[in-house]
Amino acid sequence: MHKYFIAATLLASATTPLQAASEAAKKFGARDEIQQISLSPDGKRFVAVVADAGRGYRAMVFTIVAETPPVTVLASNGDKEHLDYCQWSDNSRLICGFSVITGGVRDMLGFNRIVTLGADGKDLKLLSARTSMDASGPMQNGGRIIDWQGNAEGSTVLMTRQFLATTSTGALLAVENPGMGVEQVDPVTLRRQTVEKPRSTAREYIADGQGHVRIMGLQPTTGEGYSGTRTLYQYRKPGVSTWLPLSTVTRDSQSGRGFDPYAVDPALNVTYGFDVQDGRRALFKIALDGSLKRDLVFARPDVDVDGLIQVGRQHRVVGATYATDKRQVEFFDPELKKLGASLAKALPKTPLVRFVDASADESKLLLWTGSDIDSGGYALFDKKTRRLDGLLRSRPPLDGVTLAPVKAITFPAADGTPIPAYLTLPVGSTGKNIPAIVMPHGGPSARDEWGFDWLAQFFAARGYAVLQPNYRGSAGYGDSWFSENGFKAWRTAIGDVNDGGRWLVKEGVAAPSTLAIVGWSYGGYAALQSAVLDPTLFKAIVAIAPVTDLDTLRHEHDTYMDYNLVDAFIGKGPHVRQGSPAQNADKITVPVLMFHGDLDQNVGIGESRLMANRLRAAGKKVELVEFKGLAHSLDDSEARTTLLDRSDMFLRATMGIQ
């Protein structure tokens, strides 16, 4: 085995419990070592984007068989520039994507760019189209690869391009159809050819894995120029250039209705996509032969089907995924179905298995495996030899640390509705009369799942019980559960969160005087708003990158194309003021600790500053910790270590925990 690899059998085993808070914070606050990973077409090498010092990342190429050290081919320091991914263009060349933030809090702009380089790190070139000096505005969108097989030889890729109008001496030049189009690009020579002319309303293109654009999504604009809430999808028959109507999807910023296409299978001449059936998201396929024959592929009576499983260079659709108590997979491919069952038996300690990538002939599969008590790792499975070799661990600092098992439970809401949740108890604890935290997830159109969670595991390691409720307003359980979403129906969502805290006390898990709430993003909003609804339930609040004022959140998108989507999601009416913690700061009676990055593009730091000012004006106890140069995820090990350490000290000091 390669000396740089770690065997897949190295699991998180029982060792000495963590003692000091700072030690625990450092281990759990360390970022995931592997941000993204890709297998070369011949299956002999892989490239991984790995965490570097501070907030940076490096792209490293590993040779699987040869005893040679990995080669760093690209790096970013993470200071306004983030290395997002690297994929193989062919066996000797990579295509990598960057995201960049310019400006400050008041004039922030986000950009993305794509580069290409040799697998040895040489011959670096910009793959995104270069912008003209006469362009009418900045080209924020540097394109997206939509097909890695741009032609029959596989020597090109298909990528989107944002075409801009240009100006000369103050006059707008006649540029035909500025907007999004598609180009066929050679990563070696950079020769580019337009294969889809730009359209001002185009927002999405889907190719078939063989170099043909088969589906296009158009978004009509309003008179104000903002993007509308409807996406009109069109398709092509094989070998025909004419576009035909496919479906209409009506969206807000976090949900949608109507057939939403995700992939094209050229062999079956169908598109796979999601739509609602019997109140829940299901997977369908629609024929692209002119008949639009629609067939149900897979549905569940209890939860949404929320993902496709695709493998290989052509992203072949092989299954679907969904989450009940645990993440589950339904394979359509007979061989992979059999393999999935075999892996489940072979890896009983890591039942979560995800197919990440495959060689071009699909003889070698790149997998991720993990569990609630194993932060996970990557392995390579060879179909011919039936050998499974470990490659890299997700979180090396936690190897050897005893993690706390996560249990799926339900608790009753005030109206009797069973609320699904996950309960994590400290290792070795009796689970009775101990400090406890309710930790609502972000979104709100998201859900918690069974598995490793660094935030919950840290608090469990520090002696807290952690309850993660999938309150009404969460995604994954169908339309009736999602309801109007966690902002419009905030009383129901926050009521469920608070009922989780009451359940912990009633069941004897939590001592009433040491019950706290911790949340990130919408979870931070829920943490603050929980005290507006019931000021006496939780004794301390930690809110990370929280939404604090719904109208402020709406107006953060005033100049963005998604304004109508966000506006529809938040809605209008009394709930906007009643459901905004910053508008009701006088009702909060317990100490508050907040954290926020000053380059957060999801929720502006102004929301936390507003909340802190309102709490101080009302004579409340509040502290705001700002992280310079960080975005919503606080993707920095030192910042996360600080967040964990200070949160733990705050909760202990506030609630008198030894």
C-alpha positions as CSV (number, residue, x, y, z in Angstrom):
1,M,0.0,0.0,0.0
2,H,1.2,3.5,-0.9
3,K,3.0,5.0,2.1
4,Y,0.8,8.2,1.8
5,F,-2.4,6.3,2.0
6,I,-4.3,5.2,5.2
7,A,-5.9,1.8,5.2
8,A,-9.7,1.8,5.1
9,T,-9.7,-0.5,8.1
10,L,-8.3,2.3,10.2
11,L,-11.5,3.4,11.9
12,A,-12.2,5.7,14.8
13,S,-11.5,3.3,17.7
14,A,-11.9,3.7,21.5
15,T,-9.1,5.7,23.0
16,T,-8.6,8.0,25.9
17,P,-11.5,10.5,26.2
18,L,-10.7,14.2,25.4
19,Q,-10.0,16.2,28.5
20,A,-9.2,19.9,27.7
21,A,-11.7,22.1,25.9
22,S,-9.0,23.6,23.7
23,E,-7.8,20.1,22.7
24,A,-11.3,19.1,21.8
25,A,-11.9,22.3,19.9
26,K,-8.8,21.9,17.9
27,K,-9.5,18.4,16.9
28,F,-13.2,18.9,16.0
29,G,-12.7,22.3,14.6
30,A,-10.1,21.1,12.0
31,R,-11.7,21.3,8.5
32,D,-12.5,18.2,6.5
33,E,-9.2,17.2,5.0
34,I,-10.7,16.3,1.6
35,Q,-12.9,18.9,0.0
36,Q,-13.2,17.0,-3.3
37,I,-11.6,14.0,-5.1
38,S,-11.6,12.7,-8.6
39,L,-10.3,9.5,-10.3
40,S,-8.4,9.6,-13.5
41,P,-10.1,8.0,-16.6
42,D,-7.5,5.1,-16.5
43,G,-8.0,4.6,-12.8
44,K,-4.3,4.9,-12.1
45,R,-4.2,8.3,-10.3
46,F,-6.5,10.5,-8.4
47,V,-6.5,14.2,-7.6
48,A,-7.7,15.5,-4.3
49,V,-8.4,19.1,-3.1
50,V,-7.0,18.9,0.5
51,A,-7.0,21.4,3.4
52,D,-3.8,23.4,3.7
53,A,-2.6,25.7,6.4
54,G,-5.0,28.3,7.6
55,R,-7.9,28.5,5.3
56,G,-6.1,27.4,2.1
57,Y,-6.5,24.3,-0.1
58,R,-4.1,22.4,-2.4
59,A,-4.8,20.2,-5.3
60,M,-2.6,17.1,-5.0
61,V,-2.2,14.3,-7.6
62,F,-1.6,10.8,-6.1
63,T,-0.4,7.8,-8.1
64,I,-2.2,4.7,-6.8
65,V,0.3,2.0,-7.4
66,A,3.8,3.6,-7.6
67,E,5.6,4.4,-4.4
68,T,6.0,8.1,-5.3
69,P,5.0,11.1,-3.2
70,P,1.9,13.1,-4.3
71,V,2.5,16.2,-6.3
72,T,0.9,19.6,-5.4
73,V,-0.3,21.1,-8.7
74,L,-2.3,24.0,-7.6
75,A,-3.0,26.0,-4.4
76,S,-5.1,28.8,-3.0
77,N,-4.6,30.6,0.4
78,G,-8.3,30.9,0.9
79,D,-8.1,34.6,1.4
80,K,-10.9,35.7,-0.9
81,E,-9.8,33.0,-3.4
82,H,-11.0,29.4,-3.0
83,L,-10.0,26.3,-4.9
84,D,-13.3,24.5,-5.4
85,Y,-12.6,21.4,-7.4
86,C,-10.2,19.6,-9.8
87,Q,-11.4,17.0,-12.4
88,W,-9.6,15.0,-15.0
89,S,-9.9,16.3,-18.6
90,D,-8.0,13.2,-19.7
91,N,-5.3,11.0,-18.1
92,S,-2.7,13.8,-18.2
93,R,-4.6,17.0,-17.8
94,L,-6.8,18.6,-15.1
95,I,-9.6,21.2,-15.1
96,C,-10.0,23.1,-11.9
97,G,-12.4,25.7,-10.6
98,F,-11.9,28.7,-8.4
99,S,-14.3,31.1,-6.7
100,V,-13.2,34.6,-5.8
101,I,-14.7,37.4,-3.7
102,T,-13.7,41.0,-4.4
103,G,-14.6,44.1,-2.4
104,G,-15.7,44.4,1.2
105,V,-18.8,44.2,3.2
106,R,-20.7,46.8,1.2
107,D,-19.4,46.2,-2.3
108,M,-18.8,42.4,-2.3
109,L,-18.8,40.7,-5.7
110,G,-18.4,36.9,-6.3
111,F,-16.6,35.5,-9.3
112,N,-15.8,32.0,-10.5
113,R,-13.1,31.0,-13.0
114,I,-12.0,27.7,-14.6
115,V,-8.3,26.8,-15.3
116,T,-6.6,23.9,-17.0
117,L,-3.2,22.5,-16.3
118,G,-1.1,19.3,-16.7
119,A,-1.2,16.6,-14.0
120,D,2.4,17.6,-13.3
121,G,1.3,21.1,-12.4
122,K,2.7,22.7,-15.5
123,D,1.2,24.5,-18.5
124,L,-1.5,26.4,-16.4
125,K,-4.0,28.2,-18.7
126,L,-7.3,30.0,-18.2
127,L,-10.1,28.0,-19.6
128,S,-12.8,30.5,-18.9
129,A,-13.3,33.0,-21.7
130,R,-11.4,36.1,-21.3
131,T,-13.4,39.3,-20.8
132,S,-13.2,42.2,-23.2
133,M,-11.9,45.6,-22.0
134,D,-15.1,47.0,-23.6
135,A,-17.5,44.7,-21.8
136,S,-20.6,46.4,-20.4
137,G,-20.0,44.9,-17.0
138,P,-18.0,42.3,-15.0
139,M,-18.2,38.7,-16.0
140,Q,-18.9,37.1,-12.7
141,N,-19.8,33.7,-14.2
142,G,-16.7,32.1,-15.6
143,G,-18.6,29.0,-16.9
144,R,-19.4,25.5,-15.8
145,I,-18.4,22.2,-17.4
146,I,-21.6,20.4,-18.5
147,D,-20.1,17.6,-20.5
148,W,-16.6,16.1,-20.0
149,Q,-17.0,14.2,-23.3
150,G,-17.3,17.2,-25.7
151,N,-16.7,15.2,-28.8
152,A,-16.4,11.5,-29.8
153,E,-12.6,11.5,-29.1
154,G,-13.0,13.0,-25.7
155,S,-10.5,15.7,-26.4
156,T,-12.9,18.6,-25.7
157,V,-15.4,19.6,-23.0
158,L,-18.7,21.5,-23.2
159,M,-18.9,24.5,-20.9
160,T,-21.3,27.4,-20.5
161,R,-20.2,30.9,-21.2
162,Q,-21.6,34.2,-20.2
163,F,-21.5,36.5,-23.3
164,L,-21.5,40.2,-22.4
165,A,-22.5,43.2,-24.5
166,T,-19.6,45.6,-25.2
167,T,-19.4,49.4,-25.3
168,S,-17.2,51.8,-27.3
169,T,-16.8,55.5,-26.4
170,G,-19.9,55.3,-24.2
171,A,-22.1,53.6,-26.9
172,L,-23.5,50.1,-26.7
173,L,-22.3,48.0,-29.5
174,A,-24.6,45.7,-31.4
175,V,-23.8,42.3,-29.9
176,E,-26.1,39.5,-30.9
177,N,-28.0,38.0,-28.0
178,P,-25.8,38.6,-25.0
179,G,-26.5,36.0,-22.3
180,M,-25.6,32.4,-21.5
181,G,-24.4,30.0,-24.3
182,V,-22.4,26.8,-24.6
183,E,-18.9,26.4,-26.1
184,Q,-16.9,23.3,-27.1
185,V,-13.4,23.9,-25.7
186,D,-10.1,22.1,-26.2
187,P,-8.3,22.2,-22.8
188,V,-4.9,21.9,-24.5
189,T,-5.1,24.4,-27.4
190,L,-7.9,26.5,-25.9
191,R,-9.7,26.4,-29.3
192,R,-13.3,27.2,-28.6
193,Q,-16.4,26.9,-30.8
194,T,-19.9,28.1,-29.9
195,V,-22.3,25.2,-30.0
196,E,-25.3,27.0,-28.4
197,K,-25.7,30.7,-29.2
198,P,-26.2,32.9,-26.1
199,R,-29.7,33.7,-24.9
200,S,-30.5,36.4,-22.4
201,T,-33.0,34.2,-20.5
202,A,-30.9,31.0,-20.5
203,R,-30.0,29.8,-17.0
204,E,-29.2,26.1,-17.5
205,Y,-28.1,23.6,-20.1
206,I,-27.9,19.8,-19.7
207,A,-25.8,17.6,-22.1
208,D,-26.0,13.9,-22.6
209,G,-22.4,12.8,-21.8
210,Q,-21.7,12.4,-25.5
211,G,-21.2,16.1,-26.5
212,H,-24.8,17.0,-27.3
213,V,-26.8,19.7,-25.5
214,R,-30.3,18.2,-25.1
215,I,-32.0,20.4,-22.5
216,M,-32.2,24.1,-21.9
217,G,-33.7,26.0,-19.0
218,L,-35.0,29.5,-19.7
219,Q,-36.0,32.0,-17.0
220,P,-38.3,34.9,-18.1
221,T,-37.5,38.3,-16.6
222,T,-39.8,40.8,-15.1
223,G,-40.0,44.5,-16.1
224,E,-37.5,45.3,-13.3
225,G,-35.0,42.9,-14.9
226,Y,-35.1,40.4,-12.1
227,S,-35.2,36.8,-12.7
228,G,-38.7,35.4,-12.6
229,T,-39.9,32.5,-10.4
230,R,-40.6,30.2,-13.4
231,T,-38.1,28.1,-15.4
232,L,-39.2,26.9,-18.8
233,Y,-37.4,23.8,-19.9
234,Q,-37.1,22.8,-23.5
235,Y,-35.5,19.7,-25.2
236,R,-34.2,18.4,-28.5
237,K,-34.8,15.1,-30.2
238,P,-31.5,13.3,-31.1
239,G,-29.8,14.9,-34.0
240,V,-32.3,17.7,-34.3
241,S,-31.6,21.4,-33.6
242,T,-35.2,22.5,-33.0
243,W,-36.2,23.1,-29.3
244,L,-39.5,21.6,-28.0
245,P,-41.3,22.3,-24.8
246,L,-40.5,19.9,-21.9
247,S,-41.7,21.3,-18.6
248,T,-42.2,24.4,-16.4
249,V,-40.8,24.6,-12.8
250,T,-42.2,27.2,-10.4
251,R,-39.6,28.1,-7.8
252,D,-38.8,30.2,-4.8
253,S,-35.3,30.4,-3.4
254,Q,-35.4,27.0,-1.8
255,S,-38.1,24.9,-3.4
256,G,-39.9,24.2,-6.7
257,R,-42.9,22.5,-8.3
258,G,-42.9,20.9,-11.8
259,F,-40.7,18.3,-13.5
260,D,-37.1,19.5,-12.9
261,P,-34.7,17.7,-15.3
262,Y,-31.3,16.6,-13.9
263,A,-29.7,14.3,-16.4
264,V,-30.1,12.8,-19.9
265,D,-29.6,9.1,-20.7
266,P,-28.7,9.0,-24.5
267,A,-29.1,5.2,-24.7
268,L,-32.7,5.3,-23.4
269,N,-33.3,8.8,-24.9
270,V,-34.9,10.0,-21.7
271,T,-34.3,12.7,-19.1
272,Y,-34.3,11.9,-15.4
273,G,-35.8,14.5,-13.1
274,F,-37.8,15.2,-10.0
275,D,-41.4,16.2,-9.5
276,V,-44.0,15.9,-6.7
277,Q,-46.2,12.8,-6.5
278,D,-48.7,12.3,-3.6
279,G,-47.1,15.3,-1.8
280,R,-43.5,14.0,-1.9
281,R,-40.6,14.4,-4.3
282,A,-40.2,11.4,-6.6
283,L,-37.9,10.5,-9.5
284,F,-39.4,10.3,-13.0
285,K,-38.1,9.9,-16.6
286,I,-39.5,11.5,-19.7
287,A,-39.0,10.3,-23.2
288,L,-37.2,12.8,-25.5
289,D,-38.6,11.3,-28.7
290,G,-41.4,13.7,-29.1
291,S,-44.0,11.7,-27.1
292,L,-43.0,13.1,-23.7
293,K,-44.0,9.8,-22.3
294,R,-43.6,10.1,-18.5
295,D,-42.8,7.2,-16.2
296,L,-42.3,7.0,-12.5
297,V,-38.9,5.6,-11.7
298,F,-38.8,5.6,-7.9
299,A,-40.9,7.0,-5.1
300,R,-41.2,6.5,-1.3
301,P,-44.4,6.8,0.7
302,D,-42.7,8.3,3.7
303,V,-39.9,10.6,2.5
304,D,-38.7,12.6,-0.5
305,V,-36.4,11.0,-3.1
306,D,-33.8,13.7,-3.3
307,G,-30.8,12.7,-5.3
308,L,-29.5,10.9,-8.4
309,I,-26.5,8.5,-8.3
310,Q,-24.3,8.9,-11.4
311,V,-21.0,7.2,-12.2
312,G,-18.3,7.3,-14.8
313,R,-17.1,9.9,-17.1
314,Q,-20.5,10.3,-18.8
315,H,-22.3,10.5,-15.5
316,R,-24.4,7.5,-16.2
317,V,-27.6,7.4,-14.0
318,V,-27.5,4.2,-11.9
319,G,-29.7,4.9,-8.9
320,A,-31.5,7.3,-6.6
321,T,-31.0,8.2,-3.0
322,Y,-33.2,9.2,-0.1
323,A,-33.0,9.5,3.7
324,T,-35.3,7.9,6.3
325,D,-33.6,7.5,9.6
326,K,-30.4,6.9,7.6
327,R,-29.3,7.7,4.1
328,Q,-30.4,5.0,1.7
329,V,-29.7,4.0,-1.9
330,E,-31.8,2.4,-4.5
331,F,-29.8,1.1,-7.4
332,F,-31.2,0.5,-10.9
333,D,-28.0,-0.9,-12.2
334,P,-28.1,-4.7,-11.3
335,E,-24.3,-5.0,-10.9
336,L,-24.0,-2.0,-8.6
337,K,-27.0,-3.1,-6.7
338,K,-25.3,-6.4,-6.0
339,L,-22.0,-4.6,-5.2
340,G,-23.8,-2.2,-2.8
341,A,-25.2,-5.1,-0.9
342,S,-21.8,-6.8,-0.7
343,L,-20.1,-3.6,0.6
344,A,-22.8,-3.2,3.3
345,K,-21.8,-6.7,4.6
346,A,-18.1,-6.1,4.2
347,L,-18.2,-2.7,6.0
348,P,-20.7,-3.1,8.9
349,K,-19.0,-0.3,10.9
350,T,-19.3,2.2,8.1
351,P,-22.8,1.6,6.6
352,L,-22.8,5.0,4.8
353,V,-21.3,4.3,1.3
354,R,-21.2,6.9,-1.4
355,F,-20.0,6.3,-5.0
356,V,-17.8,9.3,-5.7
357,D,-16.2,8.6,-9.1
358,A,-15.2,5.9,-11.5
359,S,-12.6,5.1,-14.2
360,A,-13.8,5.5,-17.8
361,D,-14.6,1.8,-18.1
362,E,-16.1,1.7,-14.6
363,S,-13.8,-1.1,-13.6
364,K,-12.5,0.9,-10.7
365,L,-14.8,2.8,-8.3
366,L,-13.9,5.6,-5.9
367,L,-16.0,5.4,-2.7
368,W,-16.5,7.2,0.5
369,T,-17.6,5.3,3.6
370,G,-18.4,6.5,7.1
371,S,-20.9,6.4,10.0
372,D,-22.0,8.3,13.0
373,I,-18.9,7.3,14.9
374,D,-16.5,7.4,12.0
375,S,-15.9,10.7,10.2
376,G,-15.2,8.7,7.0
377,G,-12.6,8.0,4.4
378,Y,-12.0,7.3,0.7
379,A,-11.3,3.9,-0.8
380,L,-10.8,2.4,-4.3
381,F,-12.7,-0.7,-5.3
382,D,-11.4,-2.8,-8.1
383,K,-14.2,-4.8,-9.7
384,K,-11.8,-7.3,-11.3
385,T,-9.7,-8.2,-8.2
386,R,-12.6,-7.4,-5.7
387,R,-10.0,-5.5,-3.7
388,L,-10.9,-2.5,-1.6
389,D,-7.9,-0.3,-0.7
390,G,-8.0,2.7,1.6
391,L,-6.8,6.1,0.2
392,L,-7.3,9.1,2.4
393,R,-9.2,9.8,5.7
394,S,-11.7,12.7,5.9
395,R,-10.6,14.0,9.3
396,P,-7.2,12.6,10.4
397,P,-7.2,14.5,13.7
398,L,-10.2,12.5,14.9
399,D,-8.7,9.1,14.1
400,G,-8.4,7.3,17.4
401,V,-11.0,9.6,19.1
402,T,-14.0,7.9,20.6
403,L,-17.1,9.4,19.0
404,A,-20.7,9.4,20.4
405,P,-23.3,7.2,18.8
406,V,-26.3,9.0,17.2
407,K,-29.8,7.7,17.7
408,A,-32.9,8.4,15.6
409,I,-35.8,9.3,17.8
410,T,-39.1,11.2,17.7
411,F,-40.6,13.6,20.2
412,P,-44.2,15.0,20.4
413,A,-44.9,18.6,19.4
414,A,-47.4,20.5,21.4
415,D,-50.2,19.4,19.0
416,G,-49.1,15.8,19.3
417,T,-47.3,15.6,15.9
418,P,-44.3,13.2,16.2
419,I,-41.1,15.2,15.3
420,P,-38.2,13.2,13.9
421,A,-34.8,14.0,15.4
422,Y,-31.4,12.7,16.3
423,L,-30.1,12.4,19.8
424,T,-26.4,12.3,20.6
425,L,-25.4,11.5,24.2
426,P,-21.9,11.8,25.6
427,V,-19.8,8.6,25.6
428,G,-20.1,6.9,29.0
429,S,-22.9,9.2,30.1
430,T,-26.0,8.0,31.9
431,G,-28.0,10.3,29.6
432,K,-29.8,11.8,32.6
433,N,-29.8,15.2,34.2
434,I,-26.9,16.5,32.1
435,P,-26.3,19.7,30.2
436,A,-28.1,19.6,26.8
437,I,-28.3,21.5,23.6
438,V,-31.0,21.7,21.0
439,M,-29.3,22.3,17.6
440,P,-31.7,23.2,14.8
441,H,-30.3,22.8,11.3
442,G,-29.9,25.5,8.6
443,G,-31.9,26.0,5.4
444,P,-34.7,25.9,6.4
445,S,-35.3,23.7,3.4
446,A,-32.7,21.1,4.5
447,R,-32.7,18.3,7.1
448,D,-30.4,16.7,9.5
449,E,-29.3,13.1,8.8
450,W,-27.7,10.2,10.7
451,G,-24.0,10.3,10.5
452,F,-21.0,12.3,11.6
453,D,-21.6,16.0,12.6
454,W,-18.5,17.8,13.8
455,L,-20.5,20.4,15.7
456,A,-22.7,17.9,17.5
457,Q,-19.8,15.6,18.2
458,F,-17.8,18.4,19.8
459,F,-20.5,19.2,22.2
460,A,-21.1,15.5,23.0
461,A,-17.3,15.2,23.7
462,R,-17.6,18.1,26.1
463,G,-20.4,16.4,28.0
464,Y,-23.6,17.8,26.4
465,A,-26.6,15.9,25.1
466,V,-27.4,17.2,21.6
467,L,-30.9,17.0,20.0
468,Q,-31.1,17.8,16.3
469,P,-34.8,18.2,15.3
470,N,-36.2,18.0,11.8
471,Y,-38.9,20.5,12.6
472,R,-41.8,21.2,10.4
473,G,-40.4,23.4,7.6
474,S,-37.6,20.9,7.0
475,A,-37.1,19.4,3.6
476,G,-37.2,15.7,2.9
477,Y,-40.6,14.8,4.4
478,G,-42.9,16.0,1.7
479,D,-45.0,19.1,1.0
480,S,-47.2,19.0,4.0
481,W,-44.2,18.8,6.3
482,F,-42.4,21.6,4.5
483,S,-45.6,23.6,4.6
484,E,-45.1,27.3,3.9
485,N,-41.4,27.1,4.9
486,G,-39.7,28.0,8.2
487,F,-40.0,31.7,7.7
488,K,-43.6,32.1,6.7
489,A,-44.7,29.4,9.2
490,W,-42.1,30.3,11.8
491,R,-44.4,29.7,14.7
492,T,-44.8,26.1,13.8
493,A,-41.1,25.5,13.0
494,I,-39.8,27.3,16.1
495,G,-42.5,25.8,18.2
496,D,-41.2,22.3,17.2
497,V,-37.7,23.4,18.1
498,N,-38.8,24.5,21.5
499,D,-40.8,21.4,22.1
500,G,-37.6,19.5,21.5
501,G,-36.1,21.3,24.5
502,R,-39.1,20.6,26.6
503,W,-38.9,16.9,25.7
504,L,-35.3,16.8,26.8
505,V,-36.3,18.1,30.2
506,K,-39.5,16.0,30.5
507,E,-37.5,12.8,29.7
508,G,-34.9,13.7,32.4
509,V,-32.1,14.0,29.8
510,A,-31.5,17.7,30.4
511,A,-31.2,19.5,33.6
512,P,-33.7,22.5,33.3
513,S,-31.0,25.0,34.4
514,T,-28.5,23.8,31.8
515,L,-30.5,23.7,28.6
516,A,-29.2,25.8,25.7
517,I,-29.7,26.2,22.0
518,V,-27.1,26.5,19.3
519,G,-27.7,27.0,15.5
520,W,-26.1,28.0,12.3
521,S,-27.7,30.1,9.5
522,Y,-31.4,29.4,9.7
523,G,-30.5,27.4,12.8
524,G,-29.1,30.6,14.3
525,Y,-32.3,32.3,13.4
526,A,-34.2,29.6,15.2
527,A,-31.9,29.9,18.2
528,L,-32.7,33.6,18.5
529,Q,-36.4,33.3,17.6
530,S,-36.9,30.5,20.1
531,A,-36.4,33.0,22.9
532,V,-38.9,35.4,21.4
533,L,-41.5,32.6,21.5
534,D,-40.5,31.3,24.9
535,P,-38.1,33.6,26.8
536,T,-37.5,31.2,29.8
537,L,-36.9,27.8,28.1
538,F,-33.3,28.0,27.0
539,K,-30.7,29.5,29.4
540,A,-28.1,30.5,26.7
541,I,-28.1,31.1,23.0
542,V,-25.3,30.6,20.4
543,A,-26.2,31.8,16.9
544,I,-23.7,31.4,14.0
545,A,-24.2,33.4,10.9
546,P,-27.9,33.9,11.8
547,V,-30.7,35.5,9.9
548,T,-32.0,38.2,12.3
549,D,-34.4,40.3,10.2
550,L,-36.5,38.9,7.4
551,D,-36.9,42.2,5.5
552,T,-33.2,42.8,5.7
553,L,-32.6,39.4,4.3
554,R,-35.0,40.2,1.4
555,H,-33.2,43.5,0.6
556,E,-29.8,41.9,0.7
557,H,-30.9,40.5,-2.7
558,D,-32.2,43.8,-4.2
559,T,-29.5,43.9,-6.9
560,Y,-29.3,40.2,-7.6
561,M,-31.1,38.1,-10.2
562,D,-32.7,35.9,-7.5
563,Y,-34.5,38.8,-5.8
564,N,-38.0,37.5,-6.9
565,L,-37.1,34.0,-5.6
566,V,-36.0,35.2,-2.2
567,D,-38.9,37.7,-2.1
568,A,-41.4,34.8,-2.7
569,F,-39.8,32.6,-0.1
570,I,-39.9,35.2,2.6
571,G,-43.4,36.6,1.7
572,K,-45.2,39.6,2.9
573,G,-47.4,40.2,6.0
574,P,-47.2,40.4,9.8
575,H,-45.0,37.4,10.0
576,V,-42.1,39.4,8.6
577,R,-41.9,41.6,11.7
578,Q,-43.2,39.1,14.2
579,G,-40.8,36.5,12.9
580,S,-37.7,38.7,13.0
581,P,-35.5,38.4,16.2
582,A,-34.0,41.8,15.7
583,Q,-37.5,43.3,15.7
584,N,-38.3,41.6,19.0
585,A,-35.0,41.8,20.9
586,D,-36.7,43.2,24.0
587,K,-38.3,39.7,24.5
588,I,-35.0,37.9,24.7
589,T,-33.9,37.6,28.4
590,V,-30.9,35.2,28.3
591,P,-27.3,35.9,27.2
592,V,-26.5,35.6,23.5
593,L,-23.2,34.8,21.7
594,M,-23.0,35.3,18.0
595,F,-20.4,34.5,15.3
596,H,-20.3,35.8,11.7
597,G,-17.8,36.1,8.8
598,D,-17.6,39.6,7.3
599,L,-17.6,38.2,3.7
600,D,-20.8,36.1,4.2
601,Q,-22.7,36.2,0.9
602,N,-25.6,34.0,2.2
603,V,-26.5,36.1,5.2
604,G,-24.8,39.5,5.5
605,I,-22.8,40.3,8.6
606,G,-25.1,43.3,9.0
607,E,-27.8,41.0,10.3
608,S,-25.6,40.0,13.3
609,R,-24.5,43.6,13.9
610,L,-28.2,44.7,13.8
611,M,-29.1,42.0,16.3
612,A,-26.2,42.9,18.6
613,N,-27.1,46.6,18.5
614,R,-30.8,45.9,19.2
615,L,-30.0,43.6,22.1
616,R,-27.6,46.2,23.6
617,A,-30.2,48.9,23.2
618,A,-32.6,46.7,25.2
619,G,-30.1,46.2,28.0
620,K,-29.5,42.6,27.1
621,K,-26.2,40.6,27.4
622,V,-24.7,39.9,24.0
623,E,-21.3,39.3,22.4
624,L,-20.6,39.2,18.6
625,V,-17.4,37.6,17.3
626,E,-16.5,38.7,13.8
627,F,-14.2,36.7,11.5
628,K,-12.4,38.8,9.0
629,G,-12.3,37.5,5.4
630,L,-14.6,34.5,6.0
631,A,-17.8,33.5,4.3
632,H,-20.9,31.7,5.5
633,S,-19.3,28.3,6.3
634,L,-16.4,29.8,8.3
635,D,-14.0,27.5,6.3
636,D,-11.0,28.0,8.5
637,S,-9.7,25.6,11.1
638,E,-8.5,28.4,13.5
639,A,-11.9,30.2,13.2
640,R,-13.8,27.0,13.9
641,T,-11.6,26.1,16.8
642,T,-12.2,29.6,18.2
643,L,-16.0,29.1,17.6
644,L,-16.0,25.8,19.5
645,D,-13.8,26.9,22.4
646,R,-15.6,30.1,23.0
647,S,-19.1,28.6,22.7
648,D,-18.2,25.9,25.2
649,M,-16.8,28.4,27.7
650,F,-19.8,30.7,27.2
651,L,-22.3,28.0,27.8
652,R,-20.4,26.7,30.9
653,A,-20.1,30.2,32.4
654,T,-23.6,31.2,31.6
655,M,-25.2,28.0,33.0
656,G,-22.7,27.3,35.8
657,I,-21.4,24.0,34.3
658,Q,-18.2,22.7,35.8
